[in-house]
Amino acid sequence: MKSHFALPLIFILGFGFYFAYAHKTITVEQYDIEVGWKEEPPLVGIQNAITFEFSQDEGNGVTTPVTNSFRDLEATVKSGSLTKTLEVLSDAKPGNYYTKIIPTKTGSLIIELKGTLNGVPVNQEIQIEDVESTDVLAFPLSGSSSGQDVSALKNAMSSLQRDVTEIKSKIGNVAGGDDIDLSKAYDFGVFGLALGTAGVILAVFAMVKRK
């Protein structure tokens, strides 16, 4: 019976290690503060949350959750030179907190904690997991179909340009005569090309609407 439970246990522990790995833990005197994303990997444009877990080391491997952690503590998120003060909410689980956020660009974010925690000064910066593009999970990639559409439009425009060149060449080679009105012939040619261009434009609108 032991062998039947050994593999699932290792499997579960392995996943637990994976998810904890992306979170960062700092220690401020007797307090441990763990910070990370609720959903990993964090994706640009997708609502997520930054989570905080506060615990106090009681010794002998015993820890207790810290309530009211943000009473005198402020959390700020930094992206380059831009900063934003976070509205931190209490989670149902004691010692756990979160703040909702929609990352708008890929790259790293830094969480800054300033203030006091039960009288202990806190002035820490924690770099959390980088925000990634939705391409890491997207399938099929939207760029594949759009690339084909752009290629088709380029081919259509090239064909129209060849038609214009051909019409000009034919008109130039025709000798003027009483029974030939070159201006009308050219007008008809341009009219035909205009219809073709209108068709291409309608195709563009159709593709945009489809997406």
VEXRO-610014 format. One line per field, with one value per residue (C-alpha): residue number from 1; residue in three letters; x, y negated, z. Coordinates in steps of 0.02 Angstrom, whole numbers. Example, Ala and Ser with C-alpha at 12.3 -4.5 7.8 and 13.67 -1.06 7.14 Angstrom:
<pts>
resi = c(1 | 2)
resn = c(ALA | SER)
X = c(615 | 684)
Y = c(225 | 53)
Z = c(390 | 357)
</pts>
This chain:
<pts>
resi = c(1 | 2 | 3 | 4 | 5 | 6 | 7 | 8 | 9 | 10 | 11 | 12 | 13 | 14 | 15 | 16 | 17 | 18 | 19 | 20 | 21 | 22 | 23 | 24 | 25 | 26 | 27 | 28 | 29 | 30 | 31 | 32 | 33 | 34 | 35 | 36 | 37 | 38 | 39 | 40 | 41 | 42 | 43 | 44 | 45 | 46 | 47 | 48 | 49 | 50 | 51 | 52 | 53 | 54 | 55 | 56 | 57 | 58 | 59 | 60 | 61 | 62 | 63 | 64 | 65 | 66 | 67 | 68 | 69 | 70 | 71 | 72 | 73 | 74 | 75 | 76 | 77 | 78 | 79 | 80 | 81 | 82 | 83 | 84 | 85 | 86 | 87 | 88 | 89 | 90 | 91 | 92 | 93 | 94 | 95 | 96 | 97 | 98 | 99 | 100 | 101 | 102 | 103 | 104 | 105 | 106 | 107 | 108 | 109 | 110 | 111 | 112 | 113 | 114 | 115 | 116 | 117 | 118 | 119 | 120 | 121 | 122 | 123 | 124 | 125 | 126 | 127 | 128 | 129 | 130 | 131 | 132 | 133 | 134 | 135 | 136 | 137 | 138 | 139 | 140 | 141 | 142 | 143 | 144 | 145 | 146 | 147 | 148 | 149 | 150 | 151 | 152 | 153 | 154 | 155 | 156 | 157 | 158 | 159 | 160 | 161 | 162 | 163 | 164 | 165 | 166 | 167 | 168 | 169 | 170 | 171 | 172 | 173 | 174 | 175 | 176 | 177 | 178 | 179 | 180 | 181 | 182 | 183 | 184 | 185 | 186 | 187 | 188 | 189 | 190 | 191 | 192 | 193 | 194 | 195 | 196 | 197 | 198 | 199 | 200 | 201 | 202 | 203 | 204 | 205 | 206 | 207 | 208 | 209 | 210 | 211)
resn = c(MET | LYS | SER | HIS | PHE | ALA | LEU | PRO | LEU | ILE | PHE | ILE | LEU | GLY | PHE | GLY | PHE | TYR | PHE | ALA | TYR | ALA | HIS | LYS | THR | ILE | THR | VAL | GLU | GLN | TYR | ASP | ILE | GLU | VAL | GLY | TRP | LYS | GLU | GLU | PRO | PRO | LEU | VAL | GLY | ILE | GLN | ASN | ALA | ILE | THR | PHE | GLU | PHE | SER | GLN | ASP | GLU | GLY | ASN | GLY | VAL | THR | THR | PRO | VAL | THR | ASN | SER | PHE | ARG | ASP | LEU | GLU | ALA | THR | VAL | LYS | SER | GLY | SER | LEU | THR | LYS | THR | LEU | GLU | VAL | LEU | SER | ASP | ALA | LYS | PRO | GLY | ASN | TYR | TYR | THR | LYS | ILE | ILE | PRO | THR | LYS | THR | GLY | SER | LEU | ILE | ILE | GLU | LEU | LYS | GLY | THR | LEU | ASN | GLY | VAL | PRO | VAL | ASN | GLN | GLU | ILE | GLN | ILE | GLU | ASP | VAL | GLU | SER | THR | ASP | VAL | LEU | ALA | PHE | PRO | LEU | SER | GLY | SER | SER | SER | GLY | GLN | ASP | VAL | SER | ALA | LEU | LYS | ASN | ALA | MET | SER | SER | LEU | GLN | ARG | ASP | VAL | THR | GLU | ILE | LYS | SER | LYS | ILE | GLY | ASN | VAL | ALA | GLY | GLY | ASP | ASP | ILE | ASP | LEU | SER | LYS | ALA | TYR | ASP | PHE | GLY | VAL | PHE | GLY | LEU | ALA | LEU | GLY | THR | ALA | GLY | VAL | ILE | LEU | ALA | VAL | PHE | ALA | MET | VAL | LYS | ARG | LYS)
X = c(0 | 141 | 206 | 35 | 39 | 222 | 214 | 60 | 138 | 299 | 196 | 96 | 251 | 335 | 195 | 193 | 378 | 349 | 215 | 309 | 467 | 394 | 353 | 483 | 502 | 591 | 627 | 611 | 666 | 541 | 423 | 422 | 335 | 298 | 249 | 199 | 66 | -98 | -102 | 61 | 130 | 64 | 7 | -6 | -184 | -256 | -325 | -222 | -181 | -24 | -32 | 52 | 72 | 135 | 191 | 285 | 420 | 378 | 530 | 547 | 477 | 312 | 240 | 81 | -11 | 2 | -163 | -187 | -17 | -56 | -119 | 43 | 117 | 102 | 128 | 183 | 211 | 351 | 379 | 532 | 505 | 316 | 242 | 68 | 6 | -86 | -254 | -222 | -370 | -378 | -401 | -515 | -360 | -277 | -112 | -150 | -185 | -205 | -220 | -300 | -199 | -202 | -22 | -15 | 160 | 283 | 433 | 474 | 378 | 445 | 341 | 396 | 341 | 365 | 307 | 302 | 240 | 187 | 320 | 456 | 521 | 496 | 580 | 594 | 589 | 537 | 549 | 411 | 397 | 406 | 245 | 241 | 151 | -9 | 85 | 156 | -18 | -108 | -150 | -162 | -68 | -176 | -26 | -26 | -193 | -162 | 5 | -83 | -212 | -77 | 13 | -148 | -177 | 1 | -23 | -187 | -107 | 40 | -83 | -172 | -7 | 37 | -132 | -103 | 67 | -5 | -144 | -23 | 90 | -51 | -116 | 58 | 77 | -89 | -76 | -202 | -343 | -512 | -605 | -503 | -533 | -383 | -449 | -607 | -505 | -397 | -551 | -627 | -464 | -453 | -636 | -601 | -452 | -556 | -681 | -539 | -470 | -644 | -650 | -485 | -545 | -704 | -598 | -495 | -652 | -718 | -557 | -553 | -734 | -699 | -561)
Y = c(0 | -121 | -112 | -164 | -327 | -369 | -428 | -541 | -617 | -656 | -723 | -839 | -896 | -930 | -1043 | -1129 | -1166 | -1234 | -1358 | -1416 | -1442 | -1593 | -1682 | -1782 | -1777 | -1909 | -1910 | -2064 | -2018 | -1887 | -1909 | -1818 | -1904 | -1805 | -1901 | -1837 | -1822 | -1733 | -1664 | -1609 | -1647 | -1826 | -1879 | -2053 | -2118 | -1981 | -2025 | -1950 | -1984 | -2009 | -1909 | -1938 | -1814 | -1873 | -1750 | -1763 | -1641 | -1575 | -1461 | -1272 | -1277 | -1353 | -1503 | -1602 | -1715 | -1902 | -1995 | -2181 | -2181 | -2334 | -2442 | -2543 | -2472 | -2535 | -2433 | -2513 | -2434 | -2501 | -2481 | -2578 | -2757 | -2732 | -2694 | -2658 | -2638 | -2474 | -2447 | -2293 | -2187 | -2053 | -1873 | -1751 | -1657 | -1745 | -1827 | -1829 | -1984 | -2027 | -2171 | -2159 | -2217 | -2207 | -2212 | -2316 | -2275 | -2132 | -2138 | -2149 | -2233 | -2278 | -2281 | -2406 | -2388 | -2538 | -2573 | -2471 | -2297 | -2290 | -2421 | -2340 | -2456 | -2388 | -2459 | -2321 | -2298 | -2131 | -2091 | -1971 | -1856 | -1944 | -1979 | -1880 | -1894 | -1794 | -1705 | -1585 | -1508 | -1562 | -1432 | -1450 | -1614 | -1752 | -1816 | -1662 | -1701 | -1888 | -1857 | -1758 | -1897 | -2029 | -1921 | -1902 | -2090 | -2124 | -2003 | -2089 | -2261 | -2199 | -2129 | -2298 | -2387 | -2268 | -2301 | -2490 | -2469 | -2356 | -2479 | -2623 | -2518 | -2467 | -2644 | -2706 | -2578 | -2616 | -2736 | -2876 | -2872 | -2949 | -2794 | -2772 | -2877 | -2844 | -2950 | -2844 | -2684 | -2748 | -2802 | -2629 | -2552 | -2664 | -2628 | -2442 | -2462 | -2569 | -2427 | -2309 | -2425 | -2440 | -2251 | -2246 | -2377 | -2278 | -2123 | -2218 | -2271 | -2094 | -2026 | -2158 | -2123 | -1936 | -1960)
Z = c(0 | 37 | -141 | -208 | -111 | -130 | -311 | -291 | -135 | -227 | -373 | -259 | -166 | -331 | -388 | -219 | -238 | -414 | -362 | -207 | -310 | -401 | -237 | -141 | 48 | 149 | 336 | 445 | 621 | 681 | 532 | 366 | 219 | 61 | -96 | -268 | -402 | -371 | -549 | -628 | -750 | -744 | -918 | -991 | -1003 | -892 | -720 | -581 | -399 | -297 | -136 | 32 | 173 | 344 | 477 | 641 | 693 | 866 | 873 | 861 | 684 | 740 | 647 | 672 | 549 | 573 | 565 | 530 | 444 | 337 | 478 | 476 | 316 | 137 | -21 | -185 | -356 | -466 | -653 | -706 | -649 | -627 | -457 | -391 | -213 | -195 | -112 | -7 | 48 | 183 | 127 | 217 | 275 | 424 | 383 | 197 | 92 | -92 | -214 | -385 | -535 | -726 | -790 | -949 | -1009 | -1004 | -891 | -707 | -566 | -395 | -237 | -106 | 76 | 190 | 366 | 525 | 566 | 748 | 786 | 681 | 543 | 366 | 211 | 82 | -108 | -181 | -366 | -413 | -564 | -733 | -828 | -990 | -1156 | -1181 | -1321 | -1191 | -1172 | -1331 | -1463 | -1606 | -1613 | -1686 | -1783 | -1896 | -1977 | -1984 | -2069 | -2205 | -2226 | -2245 | -2373 | -2473 | -2472 | -2530 | -2675 | -2723 | -2722 | -2825 | -2952 | -2964 | -2990 | -3132 | -3212 | -3207 | -3288 | -3423 | -3466 | -3481 | -3592 | -3709 | -3725 | -3764 | -3903 | -3987 | -4133 | -4125 | -4251 | -4284 | -4224 | -4063 | -3908 | -3798 | -3655 | -3642 | -3648 | -3507 | -3408 | -3425 | -3368 | -3216 | -3176 | -3178 | -3064 | -2946 | -2932 | -2893 | -2759 | -2682 | -2674 | -2582 | -2456 | -2425 | -2396 | -2267 | -2173 | -2178 | -2103 | -1966 | -1921 | -1918 | -1789)
</pts>
